[in-house]
Amino acid sequence: MSSTTAPGRPPGADPDPRRDGGHTPSPLQVSRDRYRTRQTVRSVLVAAGSTAVLGLVLYLALTGAPGWERVRSSFLDPQVARQALPHILSGLWLNLRLLLACAACSLLLGLLIAFLRTLRGPVAFPIRALSTGYTYAFRGVPLIIVIYVMALGVPGLRLHGTPGVIVLGAAAIILTYSAYLAEVFRAGIESVHPSQRAAARSLGLSYRQTMRYVVLPQAVRRVSPPLLNDLVAMQKDVGLISLAGPIDAVRAAEISVGTTYNFTPYVVAGALFVALAIPLVAVTDAVTVRAARRQSAEGSA
């Protein structure tokens, strides 16, 4: 029994066009696809060319400055960078551990404060007032002052069991950033429509169960981008722990500068902080894009 091939289709192809995509693209559609491909390639080439031109202009302007040689020898000395790199990396390990510990504690404390600020009823007014005053105070005081007070003032009390300056400096970062994160969490909690709470209570859920299973999952998902942005800012501010005395990346760079009379270690420390921030920034951007797409899909639905 001989098989027939549909006109215009290659031999051996499925005679039913609905099986390979639903329809055969028309010549106009093929032309549009080719045009879009050409426009995409052209846009990429134009972007690459303009970026190269801008980079060349900036390079020529920088290297053509009268004091470029002096600046290069003071800030971009490869030999000094190689000597200082091991010490700065050792200090960066302290910054990384502080970042992980401070981020986890700040998230937990910020969530607790946000929960206390959203308590209902006149009986909870003192708790709401204390949590509100906490967020107002630590969002208004500069982090440097909090670190000085915690690292220099608390040991002056001579209390038994006073922790070291690393713990006190980390506590200063946690206290400050938990105030910012608490406001982010509170905004997310209040963004959940009251009908969600009413529906949960009508199903027999308690207030704690409503917050755990209904409100908080939606709130955290909505405020994930600003939360990650605050963590990116914390990644930089953990370098302020050097003000309390510990040898982190910044203090190690400062010691190298004092011994070599060259500022290249500062540049090395800054480059390492940038490299440390790149993964977190990439995750933040990805979460932000995904959240925007989800909101647009919900809005269209």
C-alpha positions as CSV (number, residue, x, y, z in Angstrom):
1,M,0.0,0.0,0.0
2,S,1.7,3.2,-1.2
3,S,1.8,6.3,1.0
4,T,1.1,9.8,-0.3
5,T,2.9,12.9,0.7
6,A,1.2,16.2,1.1
7,P,2.0,18.8,-1.6
8,G,4.8,21.2,-0.6
9,R,6.2,18.9,2.2
10,P,9.4,17.0,2.0
11,P,9.4,13.2,1.5
12,G,9.1,11.3,4.8
13,A,7.5,14.2,6.6
14,D,4.3,13.8,8.6
15,P,1.4,14.4,6.2
16,D,-0.7,15.9,9.0
17,P,0.7,19.4,9.8
18,R,-1.2,19.5,13.1
19,R,1.1,16.9,14.6
20,D,4.3,19.1,14.4
21,G,3.1,22.3,16.0
22,G,-0.5,22.8,14.9
23,H,0.0,24.7,11.7
24,T,2.5,25.4,9.0
25,P,4.0,29.0,9.3
26,S,2.9,31.2,6.5
27,P,5.5,33.0,4.4
28,L,4.6,36.3,6.1
29,Q,5.3,34.7,9.6
30,V,8.6,33.3,8.3
31,S,9.5,36.8,7.1
32,R,8.6,38.4,10.4
33,D,10.7,35.8,12.3
34,R,13.7,36.5,10.1
35,Y,13.2,40.2,10.6
36,R,13.1,39.8,14.3
37,T,16.3,37.7,14.3
38,R,18.1,40.3,12.2
39,Q,16.9,43.1,14.6
40,T,18.1,41.1,17.6
41,V,21.5,40.5,16.1
42,R,21.8,44.1,15.1
43,S,20.9,45.3,18.6
44,V,23.5,43.0,20.1
45,L,26.2,44.3,17.7
46,V,25.2,47.9,18.3
47,A,25.3,47.5,22.1
48,A,28.7,45.8,22.0
49,G,30.0,48.5,19.7
50,S,28.8,51.4,21.8
51,T,30.1,49.7,25.0
52,A,33.5,49.3,23.4
53,V,33.6,52.9,22.2
54,L,32.6,54.2,25.7
55,G,35.2,52.0,27.3
56,L,37.9,53.2,24.9
57,V,37.0,56.8,25.6
58,L,37.1,56.3,29.3
59,Y,40.4,54.5,29.1
60,L,42.0,57.2,27.0
61,A,40.6,60.0,29.3
62,L,41.9,58.2,32.4
63,T,45.4,57.2,31.0
64,G,45.8,60.6,29.4
65,A,45.4,62.5,32.7
66,P,48.5,64.4,33.8
67,G,48.7,62.5,37.2
68,W,47.8,59.0,35.8
69,E,51.2,57.5,36.4
70,R,51.3,58.7,40.0
71,V,47.8,57.4,40.7
72,R,48.6,54.0,39.0
73,S,51.7,53.5,41.1
74,S,49.8,54.5,44.3
75,F,46.5,52.5,43.8
76,L,47.2,49.9,41.1
77,D,50.6,48.4,42.0
78,P,50.6,44.7,41.1
79,Q,53.4,43.7,43.4
80,V,51.8,45.4,46.4
81,A,48.5,43.7,45.5
82,R,50.1,40.2,45.4
83,Q,51.7,40.8,48.8
84,A,48.5,42.1,50.4
85,L,46.1,39.6,48.9
86,P,46.6,36.6,51.3
87,H,46.1,38.8,54.4
88,I,43.0,40.5,52.9
89,L,41.5,37.1,51.9
90,S,42.1,35.9,55.5
91,G,40.2,38.9,56.8
92,L,37.5,38.5,54.2
93,W,36.7,35.1,55.7
94,L,35.7,36.9,58.9
95,N,33.5,39.3,56.8
96,L,31.8,36.3,55.2
97,R,31.1,34.6,58.4
98,L,29.7,37.8,59.9
99,L,27.5,38.3,56.9
100,L,25.9,34.9,57.2
101,A,25.4,35.2,60.9
102,C,24.1,38.8,60.8
103,A,21.8,38.1,57.9
104,A,20.1,35.1,59.6
105,C,19.7,36.9,62.9
106,S,18.5,40.1,61.3
107,L,15.9,38.3,59.3
108,L,14.6,36.5,62.4
109,L,14.6,39.6,64.6
110,G,13.1,41.8,61.9
111,L,10.3,39.3,61.4
112,L,9.6,39.1,65.1
113,I,9.4,42.9,65.4
114,A,7.2,43.2,62.3
115,F,4.9,40.6,63.9
116,L,4.8,42.6,67.2
117,R,4.0,45.8,65.3
118,T,1.0,44.2,63.7
119,L,-0.6,42.9,66.9
120,R,-4.2,44.0,67.3
121,G,-6.1,45.2,70.3
122,P,-5.5,47.8,73.1
123,V,-3.8,45.2,75.3
124,A,-0.9,44.9,72.8
125,F,-0.4,48.7,72.6
126,P,2.8,48.8,74.8
127,I,4.3,46.1,72.7
128,R,3.4,48.0,69.5
129,A,4.8,51.2,71.0
130,L,8.1,49.5,72.0
131,S,8.6,47.9,68.6
132,T,7.7,51.1,66.8
133,G,10.2,53.1,68.9
134,Y,12.9,50.4,68.2
135,T,12.4,50.7,64.4
136,Y,12.4,54.5,64.6
137,A,15.6,54.7,66.7
138,F,17.8,52.2,64.9
139,R,16.7,53.5,61.5
140,G,17.7,57.0,62.5
141,V,21.0,56.3,64.2
142,P,24.0,55.8,61.9
143,L,25.5,52.3,62.0
144,I,28.9,53.6,62.8
145,I,27.7,55.2,66.1
146,V,25.9,52.0,67.0
147,I,29.1,50.0,66.5
148,Y,31.1,52.4,68.6
149,V,28.5,52.3,71.4
150,M,28.3,48.5,71.4
151,A,32.0,47.8,70.9
152,L,33.4,50.5,73.2
153,G,30.5,51.3,75.6
154,V,29.2,47.9,76.6
155,P,32.7,46.6,77.7
156,G,32.9,49.7,79.8
157,L,30.1,48.4,82.0
158,R,32.4,45.6,83.1
159,L,29.6,43.1,83.2
160,H,30.4,39.4,83.8
161,G,30.3,37.4,80.6
162,T,30.6,40.4,78.3
163,P,31.3,39.0,74.8
164,G,34.2,40.1,72.6
165,V,34.2,43.0,70.1
166,I,33.4,40.7,67.2
167,V,30.1,39.6,68.8
168,L,29.3,43.2,69.9
169,G,30.0,44.6,66.5
170,A,27.9,41.9,64.9
171,A,25.1,42.7,67.4
172,A,25.3,46.4,66.3
173,I,24.8,45.3,62.7
174,I,21.9,43.0,63.6
175,L,20.1,45.7,65.7
176,T,20.4,48.2,62.9
177,Y,19.4,46.0,60.0
178,S,16.6,44.3,61.8
179,A,14.9,47.6,62.1
180,Y,15.0,48.0,58.3
181,L,13.9,44.5,57.7
182,A,11.1,44.8,60.2
183,E,9.6,47.6,58.1
184,V,9.9,45.5,55.0
185,F,8.2,42.5,56.6
186,R,5.5,44.8,58.0
187,A,4.8,46.2,54.6
188,G,4.4,42.7,53.2
189,I,2.1,41.6,56.0
190,E,-0.1,44.7,55.6
191,S,-0.2,44.2,51.8
192,V,-2.2,40.9,52.3
193,H,-5.9,41.7,51.9
194,P,-7.9,41.5,55.1
195,S,-10.3,39.1,53.4
196,Q,-7.5,36.5,53.5
197,R,-7.4,36.7,57.3
198,A,-11.2,36.7,57.5
199,A,-11.4,33.6,55.3
200,A,-8.8,31.8,57.4
201,R,-10.5,32.7,60.6
202,S,-13.8,31.5,59.2
203,L,-12.2,28.1,58.5
204,G,-11.3,27.8,62.2
205,L,-7.7,28.8,62.1
206,S,-6.3,30.7,65.1
207,Y,-4.5,34.0,64.8
208,R,-1.1,32.3,65.0
209,Q,-2.1,29.7,62.4
210,T,-3.5,32.4,60.1
211,M,-0.2,34.3,60.2
212,R,1.9,31.1,59.7
213,Y,-0.1,29.4,56.9
214,V,-1.9,32.3,55.1
215,V,-0.3,35.7,55.7
216,L,3.4,35.2,56.1
217,P,3.9,33.0,53.0
218,Q,2.3,35.7,50.8
219,A,4.1,38.5,52.6
220,V,7.5,37.0,52.3
221,R,7.0,36.2,48.7
222,R,6.0,39.8,47.9
223,V,8.8,41.5,49.7
224,S,11.6,39.1,48.6
225,P,13.3,41.7,46.3
226,P,13.6,44.5,48.9
227,L,14.8,42.0,51.5
228,L,17.6,40.8,49.3
229,N,18.5,44.4,48.5
230,D,18.9,45.1,52.2
231,L,21.1,42.0,52.5
232,V,23.3,43.3,49.6
233,A,23.7,46.6,51.6
234,M,24.6,44.5,54.7
235,Q,27.3,42.7,52.7
236,K,29.1,46.1,52.4
237,D,28.4,47.3,55.9
238,V,30.0,44.2,57.6
239,G,33.3,45.9,56.7
240,L,32.5,48.5,59.3
241,I,33.3,45.9,61.9
242,S,36.9,46.9,61.5
243,L,36.1,50.0,63.5
244,A,35.8,47.8,66.6
245,G,39.2,46.4,66.1
246,P,38.9,42.9,64.5
247,I,41.2,42.2,61.6
248,D,38.8,41.8,58.7
249,A,39.4,42.6,55.0
250,V,39.3,46.3,55.5
251,R,41.6,46.3,58.6
252,A,44.0,43.9,56.8
253,A,44.1,46.4,53.9
254,E,44.7,49.2,56.3
255,I,47.6,47.4,57.9
256,S,49.1,46.7,54.5
257,V,48.7,50.3,53.6
258,G,50.5,51.3,56.8
259,T,53.5,49.0,56.0
260,T,53.8,49.7,52.3
261,Y,52.7,53.4,52.1
262,N,50.7,52.4,49.1
263,F,46.9,52.4,48.7
264,T,46.6,49.4,46.4
265,P,45.4,47.1,49.3
266,Y,42.3,49.2,49.6
267,V,41.5,48.6,45.9
268,V,42.1,44.9,46.4
269,A,39.7,44.8,49.3
270,G,37.1,46.7,47.4
271,A,37.4,44.4,44.4
272,L,36.9,41.4,46.7
273,F,33.8,42.9,48.2
274,V,32.5,43.5,44.7
275,A,33.2,39.8,43.8
276,L,31.4,38.8,47.0
277,A,28.4,40.9,46.1
278,I,28.0,39.7,42.5
279,P,26.2,36.4,43.3
280,L,23.8,38.0,45.7
281,V,23.1,40.9,43.3
282,A,22.4,38.4,40.5
283,V,20.0,36.4,42.7
284,T,18.3,39.7,43.7
285,D,17.8,40.7,40.1
286,A,16.5,37.3,39.2
287,V,14.0,37.3,42.0
288,T,12.9,40.9,41.1
289,V,12.3,39.9,37.5
290,R,10.3,36.8,38.5
291,A,8.2,38.8,41.0
292,A,7.4,41.4,38.3
293,R,6.4,38.6,35.9
294,R,4.2,37.0,38.5
295,Q,2.5,40.3,39.3
296,S,1.9,41.0,35.7
297,A,0.4,37.5,35.2
298,E,-1.8,38.0,38.2
299,G,-2.9,41.4,36.9
300,S,-3.8,40.0,33.5
301,A,-5.6,37.1,35.0
